[in-house]
Amino acid sequence: MQELYPLKFKSVYKEKIWGGERIAKKYHRKEVPSGKIGESWDLSSVEGSESIVKNGFLEGNTLNELVEIYMADLVGEKVFEQFGPEFPLLIKIIEAKDLLSLQVHPNDEVAFDRHHSYGKTEMWYVIENEPDAKLISGFKRKTSADEFKKSIEANTVADLLNYEDAVEGDIFFIPAGQIHALGSNLLIAEIQQSSDITYRISDWGRTDDNGKPRELHLDQALDVINFDSMSSGKISYTKEMNKSIPVVESEYFTTNVLEFDLDLAVDYHTLDSFVVYMCIKGSATIIQQEGGRTTIKGGETVLIPADLRTFTIHPERASLFLEIFIP
């Protein structure tokens, strides 16, 4: 069997009522379809939206097929023991040209019971923002299910919500049960559990192109919302050149910020997991010991197989990566 290598995938694009054209323009993606594109799923094993390899001898294979064939060699022994043939993460770029719906995601227990799915804990990295961009995360004070439901009915729910400024480089950790919504004029990277379960609580009176309101899931949401959550989930961190800076360490994924302008010698011998690189800006080449080379540029995502332990990353210019793996 031929050796694995850094894997790049075709993006799966999702049209959204709140989407726009920024993903195509920001990253010069000619393949993006016209319309209101809100999400680019850049690494996905979700049924119907599976990532397909676009480089090397595995071109044309889906991510799920690779996990089934290569198992621990691709994802790591402990990861394969825990998740089997399911890839555990979903990696996206999201453009919110308009305000997203107010929403919440269930945890694993509820999601397995109701949907035979994993729950959804996620994080956001703000790639780009317009002036005065904001997002919603958590409550500004403790509330109750009854008070919250009444505020939805009275259209006063905004008075209960915590609004945060969102600027380039900001990071927010959103655990399952945390109420949230991206504000308008934001481009973000989203790292999450492999799940597409969302309970939409309010869509701010918005209708679709046919004049119909989108489906809401208030009853399902009420018993999963953490009404005690007054944390915004905003992560405080200090950047340091040419060093991985831990920013999110959860049971579902670890994310580091890696900003560099020098060659980096990478050694993952102590890590029993695949690694995902999201290139936020810049351009760099991953150079394997036997000479294989894979270039990653702004807006691209690369999956590093678990058995690819050592290599060098050479920056073509100053670059910023998100480095993601399973703890």
Buried (B, 14 or more C-beta within 10 A) or exposed (E): EEEBBBBBBBBBBBEBBBBBBBBBEBBEBEEBEEEBBBBBBBBBBBEEBBBBBEBBEBEEBBBBBBBBEBBBBBBBEBBBEEBEBBBBBBBBBBBBBBBBBBBBBBBBEBBEEEBEBBBBBBBBBBBBBBEEBBBBBBBEEEBEEEEBBEBBEEEEBEEBBBBBEBBBBBBBBBBBBBBBBBBBBBBBBBBBBBBBBBBBBBBEEEEEEEEEEEEBBBEBBBEBBBBEBEBBBBBEBEEEEEEBBEBBEBEBBBBBBBBBEEEBEBEBEEBBBBBBBBBBBBBBBBBBEEEBEBBBBBBBBBBBBBBBBEBBBBBEEBBBBBBBBBE
